Amino acid sequence: MSRTTTMTVRLGGALSDFVSANVGDDGSYENVSEYIRDLIRRDKERAEQEAFNRLKGELTHAFAAPEETYQPLTAAEVIARNRA
């Protein structure tokens, strides 16, 4: 179930001017909320892409390793290693 949360953000000076330039008749967004939601969505997508790329790099490295470098690990050992 989706829920809506209201948040208050205070901006001043250059940041406020920048947001104002991107909102309304002169900007790409109709209102500040639309602009902030788009920024959050983009940041979320960026973070997810970074996580994917990190995982992809680790898998590429692992599959390129010689067979003799593999060592058996228990699930608990993998979890402990990833928490470190």
Secondary structure, DSSP 4 states (H G I P E B T S, - for coil): ------------HHHHHHHHHHBSTTSSBSSHHHHHHHHHHHHHHHHHHHHHHHHHHHHHHHHHS-GGG-----HHHHHHHHH-
